[in-house]
Amino acid sequence: MKNPAPLKTISELVEDYLSERLLRPATNKLYRDVARRFTDNTGLYLIEEINAAEVRKWRTAVLSRAKEESWNTYRRHMRALWNHAIRHHDCTSNPFADTAPARAPKLRKKTVDSVDLQTVLRALRDTGDEGAYVRPTWFWSIVINTFYYSGIRRLQLVGLTWKDIDFDSATIHLRATSSKTHREWFIPIAQPLRPELENLYLLTTERLGRTPRSKEQVFNVTLFNDGFKGKTMTVDQLGASFWRLSKATNIRISPHRLRHTMATELAASKDIRTLQELLGHTNISTTMQYVHPDMDRMRSLLETFSS
């Protein structure tokens, strides 16, 4: 049944769409940001003004300054909004569906070189908290090692509570509420990571003056640095700290690069099915992106020409 009072503006469409869906706050923000970017870039805000020609002009403008993945993300979200308008309102066509995505080059995942990773960890270890770019330095060392040895995502790390860390079974519970794929699974605590997490538990206990409660955040920098606002660490605070760390060391390091680094190194074992479970991929083709050809084996194959 069509809405008796059709929506007029893109912002109205966004809010109507989000009111129907049960999305995460970060996803809601992304839809609003994409719609706002379209309006800011094109000057169009009325639904009736938007057609395939206008969308193609926007695509050209976006691709002139951004990567193909950016355009494809914008298109995907705007297409979903227009599909909603067709289903529930008086919209008859979807100009974003009629406009093709960009063919993005398939590049290798960006990783952190092992030497660079050790350089960052050494810089944190050798730098005192006084005047450090991220504080406390020991806390951020544990964060980096957790990303590297677990391969979890930013939201998963921020969402970890102490009940998710089981030292007896040496496992970490990754909950569906913090998962990109909306599923839960368990991963083992890697041996090099265990003492780091145990140390964090002891320092958190010392800071609180009591044992951490099961529902309290594991990685809570606000306990140890009064410069952070709020009572728990947020994804934005996490990202900003990695940005400062990258700027100070002149080494590009981020949670996602550490995840890619871990996955790329483990993919060399060829146990792709186990790696898929560890990373939480629903499709093994996603995991296969981390599998790279062995240069020595390729060289040996080519040398058969001369044999």
C-alpha positions in Angstrom: 0.0 0.0 0.0 1.4 3.4 -1.0 1.9 6.2 1.4 -1.0 8.7 1.1 1.5 11.5 1.8 4.5 10.9 -0.5 7.9 11.9 0.8 9.4 15.0 -0.8 13.0 15.2 0.3 15.9 12.9 0.4 16.3 13.6 4.2 12.7 12.5 4.7 13.4 9.4 2.7 16.5 8.5 4.8 14.6 8.9 8.1 11.7 6.9 6.8 14.0 4.1 5.7 15.9 4.0 8.9 12.7 4.0 11.0 11.7 0.7 9.3 15.1 -1.0 9.6 16.9 -2.1 12.7 20.4 -1.0 11.9 23.4 -0.2 14.0 24.1 3.4 14.9 27.2 3.4 12.7 25.1 2.1 9.8 22.4 4.7 10.4 25.1 7.4 10.4 26.6 6.1 7.1 23.2 6.3 5.3 22.7 9.9 6.6 26.3 10.9 5.6 25.9 9.4 2.1 22.6 11.2 1.5 24.0 14.4 2.8 27.1 14.1 0.6 24.8 13.7 -2.4 22.8 16.7 -1.6 25.9 18.8 -0.8 27.6 17.7 -4.1 24.6 18.1 -6.4 22.5 20.8 -4.8 19.5 18.5 -5.2 17.3 17.6 -2.2 13.9 16.9 -3.7 13.2 13.3 -4.7 11.4 14.4 -7.9 14.5 16.3 -9.1 16.7 13.2 -9.2 17.0 11.1 -12.4 19.6 8.9 -14.0 21.3 11.8 -15.8 21.8 13.6 -12.5 23.1 10.5 -10.8 25.6 9.9 -13.7 26.9 13.5 -13.3 27.4 12.8 -9.6 29.2 9.6 -10.4 31.6 11.5 -12.7 32.3 14.1 -10.0 32.9 11.4 -7.3 35.3 9.4 -9.5 37.3 12.5 -10.3 38.4 12.8 -6.7 37.7 9.5 -5.0 38.3 5.7 -5.5 36.0 3.4 -7.2 35.1 1.8 -3.9 33.8 5.1 -2.6 31.4 5.5 -5.5 30.2 1.9 -5.2 29.5 2.5 -1.5 27.5 5.7 -2.2 25.6 4.0 -5.0 24.7 0.9 -2.9 23.3 3.0 -0.1 21.4 5.4 -2.3 20.0 2.5 -4.3 18.7 0.9 -1.1 16.9 4.2 -0.2 15.3 4.4 -3.7 14.2 0.7 -3.5 12.5 1.6 -0.3 10.8 4.6 -1.9 9.5 2.3 -4.7 8.1 -0.3 -2.3 6.4 2.1 0.1 5.9 5.4 -1.6 5.0 6.9 -5.0 8.4 6.4 -6.6 8.4 4.5 -9.9 12.0 4.1 -10.9 15.5 3.8 -9.3 18.1 6.1 -11.0 20.8 4.6 -8.8 20.0 1.1 -10.0 20.1 2.4 -13.5 23.6 3.8 -13.1 26.4 1.2 -13.2 28.9 0.7 -10.4 32.6 1.4 -11.1 34.9 -1.5 -11.8 37.4 -1.3 -8.9 40.9 -2.7 -9.4 41.6 -5.8 -7.4 44.6 -4.8 -5.3 46.4 -6.7 -2.6 45.2 -6.0 0.9 47.2 -3.3 2.6 49.3 -4.8 5.4 51.9 -3.7 7.9 55.4 -4.8 7.2 56.9 -6.9 10.0 59.8 -4.5 10.5 57.4 -1.6 10.6 55.2 -3.3 13.2 58.2 -4.0 15.4 59.3 -0.3 14.9 55.9 0.9 16.2 55.9 -1.5 19.2 59.5 -0.5 20.0 58.6 3.2 19.8 55.8 2.6 22.3 58.0 0.6 24.6 60.8 3.1 24.5 58.7 6.2 24.8 57.5 7.3 28.3 53.9 8.5 28.8 55.1 12.1 29.3 54.6 13.7 25.9 53.8 10.5 24.2 51.5 10.6 21.1 49.2 8.0 22.5 48.9 7.3 26.2 49.3 5.1 28.1 51.9 3.5 25.7 51.5 0.0 27.3 47.8 0.1 26.7 48.2 0.8 23.0 50.9 -1.9 22.7 48.3 -4.4 24.0 45.7 -3.1 21.6 48.1 -3.5 18.6 49.0 -7.0 19.6 45.4 -8.0 20.1 44.5 -6.9 16.6 47.6 -8.7 15.2 47.1 -12.0 17.0 43.3 -12.2 16.8 42.4 -10.5 13.5 39.3 -9.0 15.0 37.7 -5.8 13.8 37.5 -2.4 15.5 33.9 -2.8 16.6 34.7 -6.2 18.0 37.6 -5.0 20.1 35.6 -2.1 21.5 32.7 -4.4 22.2 34.6 -6.9 24.2 33.6 -7.2 27.8 35.4 -9.3 30.5 32.9 -12.1 30.3 34.0 -12.6 26.6 37.6 -13.4 27.8 37.9 -16.9 29.1 41.4 -17.5 30.4 40.5 -21.1 31.5 39.5 -22.2 28.0 41.9 -19.7 26.4 39.1 -18.4 24.1 37.6 -15.0 23.1 33.9 -14.8 22.5 33.0 -12.5 19.6 29.4 -11.5 20.0 26.9 -11.0 17.1 26.2 -7.5 18.3 29.7 -6.4 17.4 30.1 -8.5 14.3 30.0 -7.1 10.8 28.2 -10.3 9.7 25.8 -10.4 12.6 27.0 -13.7 13.8 28.9 -14.9 16.9 31.9 -17.3 17.1 34.8 -18.1 19.4 38.5 -17.8 18.6 41.4 -19.1 20.6 43.7 -16.7 22.5 47.1 -16.9 20.8 49.9 -17.9 23.1 51.8 -14.6 22.7 48.6 -12.6 23.4 47.7 -14.4 26.7 50.2 -12.6 29.0 49.2 -9.3 27.4 45.5 -9.8 28.2 46.4 -11.1 31.7 48.4 -7.9 32.3 45.6 -5.7 31.1 43.3 -7.5 33.6 45.7 -6.9 36.5 46.2 -3.2 35.6 42.4 -2.7 35.2 41.9 -4.3 38.6 44.5 -2.1 40.1 43.0 1.0 38.5 39.4 0.2 39.6 40.5 -1.0 43.0 38.4 -4.1 42.5 37.9 -7.0 40.1 36.5 -5.9 36.8 32.8 -6.8 36.4 31.8 -9.2 33.6 29.9 -6.6 31.6 32.7 -4.0 31.8 34.7 -3.1 28.7 38.0 -4.9 28.3 39.8 -2.2 26.3 38.8 1.0 28.1 41.4 3.7 27.6 39.3 6.2 29.6 40.3 4.4 32.8 43.9 5.2 32.2 43.8 8.5 30.3 41.7 11.4 31.5 42.1 13.1 28.2 39.4 10.8 26.7 35.8 11.8 27.3 33.2 9.3 28.3 33.2 6.2 30.5 34.1 3.7 27.7 36.3 3.7 24.7 34.6 4.4 21.4 35.4 3.3 17.8 36.1 6.9 17.0 38.6 7.3 19.9 40.3 4.1 18.8 40.6 5.3 15.2 41.9 8.7 16.2 44.6 7.1 18.4 45.8 5.0 15.5 45.9 8.1 13.3 48.1 9.9 15.8 50.3 6.8 16.1 50.7 6.6 12.3 51.5 10.3 12.1 54.1 10.2 14.9 55.9 7.1 13.6 55.4 7.8 9.9 54.2 4.2 9.5 50.7 3.5 8.2 49.1 1.3 10.9 45.4 0.7 11.6 43.2 -2.1 13.0 42.2 -3.1 9.4 45.8 -3.3 8.2 46.7 -5.4 11.2 43.8 -7.8 10.4 45.0 -8.0 6.8 48.5 -8.6 8.0 47.5 -11.5 10.3 45.3 -13.0 7.6 47.9 -12.7 4.8 50.6 -14.4 7.0 48.3 -17.2 8.0 47.0 -17.7 4.5 50.5 -19.0 3.6 49.7 -22.1 5.6 47.0 -23.0 2.9 44.5 -23.9 5.7 42.0 -21.6 4.2 38.9 -23.2 5.8 40.3 -22.6 9.3 41.3 -19.1 8.4 37.8 -18.4 7.2 36.4 -19.5 10.6 39.0 -17.4 12.5 38.2 -14.3 10.5 34.4 -14.9 10.6 33.9 -14.7 6.8 30.6 -16.1 5.6 32.0 -16.6 2.1 35.3 -18.4 1.5 35.9 -16.3 -1.6 36.5 -13.4 0.8 39.2 -15.4 2.6 40.8 -16.4 -0.7 41.7 -12.7 -1.3 44.5 -13.2 1.2 46.1 -16.1 -0.7 49.0 -14.9 -2.8 51.0 -17.0 -5.3 54.3 -18.3 -4.1 57.1 -16.6 -6.1 59.5 -19.5 -5.8 56.9 -22.0 -7.1 56.1 -19.6 -10.0 59.8 -19.3 -10.8 60.2 -23.1 -10.8 57.2 -23.4 -13.1 58.7 -20.9 -15.6 62.1 -22.7 -15.5 60.5 -25.7 -17.0 60.8 -23.9 -20.3 64.5 -24.4 -20.2 64.5 -27.9 -19.1 
